[in-house]
Amino acid sequence: MKKFAFLVHLRNSYRKDLRALATPLGWIPDAVYRLALRNRPLAPFIWSDVTLTPNATEPEGHIIMLPYTGQQLLKQQNEMVPCIEEALALAASKGAEIMGLSGLISSITQDGKRVNANPYLPVTNGNTYTSVMLWQRLSQLIRECHNPKPVVALLGATGSVGRLVSTLLAKHQDDVRYLLIDGNSHRLYRLAADMRSVNSSVDYTVSQQVDKVKQADIVVVLASAVEHTLQAHHLKVGAVVLDDTQVRNTQPSLLTKRPDVTVIDGGLVATPNLRFHQRSIGLPNGISYARLAETMLLAQARYPGNFSVDTPTLAQAEYISTLAHRFSHLGFGLAPDHSFGKAIFRRAIVARKSRPVPELNFIPIRATSSVSFS
């Protein structure tokens, strides 16, 4: 396999994250960090070495930390691009041959397009495997739902992940009513046309109003924008929410206000032998974010060149699923459910059908240094 790198950022607190480096750093208030570090660029650094395969004796990858919070990344997007390029140079200097981008970093680089021509190493935004994992978990939730024709709302449907998830659902789950919600009506209708192109009988409604979520049995959250923030009053009784956002859309207080609702963290992958050797990225050993898992799959396959840049395609979804099947001895299936980072038992929902969760057809795609999927 190739050595890989994966680029992450601080969550929402310098104090909480940096105390993992040294306990005294956790004593300094965030306001002091923000004041001291304003207009002073911070260099990325190695957060942790990573191994994926059993009995590995040398690092097989590195987690690289971009030492800025999610809010800073959103507010200073242009200023962050040189810092990301510095992280790419660091990864290459450590022997990495591909680097994955975590969710928010992918977003501020326009799904990797702003850094895909860098001189250091190929990149992947992780959106392909994230979409596949979300689709697989949604397929289970649809199968388990008490409603014979459930309503599935996709909040932020026209984003990079939302478009592929919607297309996969249209292709494989046609006994569902889909509610596509986003702020741009032109993009919504274009997405609806794409869904119709793979399934002419798909049942959908488009809306720009988050309040329409009230109709949904299952809600998949794909956008963090303020206008799409999910509140307790938006949800149907007994709704199940699958949240894949960074910065997080839903908050733990939602469950206090609505104990009838289940919130599931989206995009988690079982990787039993995965180990973070110095510091974790908020997950226990044996569980990976799908974006990191995509990077590791490509490294295992020695994939040349950029992979997932811009909006992922069905062909890319089929290819990454092929790799997950090929390397299934290392895991790469759905992880146990978590809610706000804590393991939960899967919701007891009456199964309405006993059919298995569908799998993508494993269509081998020959890798080239210039990725082009038509």
Secondary structure, DSSP 8 states (H G I E B T S, - for coil): ---EEEEEE--S-HHHHHTTT-GGGGGS-HHHHHHHHTT-----EEEEEEE-STT--S-SEEEEEE-S-HHHHHHTHHHHHHHHHHHHHHHHHTT-SEEEE-HHHHHHTTTTTTTTT-SS--EE-SHHHHHHHHHHHHHHHHHH-SSSS-EEEEETTTSHHHHHHHHHHHHH--SSEEEEE-S-HHHHHHHHHHHHHH-TT-EEEEES-GGGGGG-SEEEE----GGG---GGGS-TT-EEEE--SS-SS-THHHHH-TT-EEEE-SEEE-TT-EESS--SSS-TTEEEHHHHHHHHHHHTT--S--S-SS--HHHHHHHHHHHHHTGGG--EE---EETTEE--------S----------------SS----
